């Protein structure tokens, strides 16, 4: 079992001595509210930034998808061109062979 941690509540004497030393006392309700509002504003800013990043990511995904499709089309065209080149080379070899025998 994990050891428990005890936190002692400060006594009024501690609060009085902290005021004398210039140590900040417990935050007032107004400052907590101000902090909460600041956090809400920052959260809203971060949500807008996140939405912009998601839109940018989606645009990049669409560009990558289009590039992949273009690559597939080019590979198919290259395959057809190579096939045609092989056929032409065979025809040329056959024509040269026929010309050599026809002399």
Secondary structure, 3 states (H helix, E strand, C coil): CCCCCCCCCCCHHHHHHHHHHCCCCCCCHHHHHHHHHHHHHHHHHHHHHHHHHHHHHHHHHHHHHHHHHHHHHHHHHHHHHHHHHHHHHHHHHHHHHHHHHCC
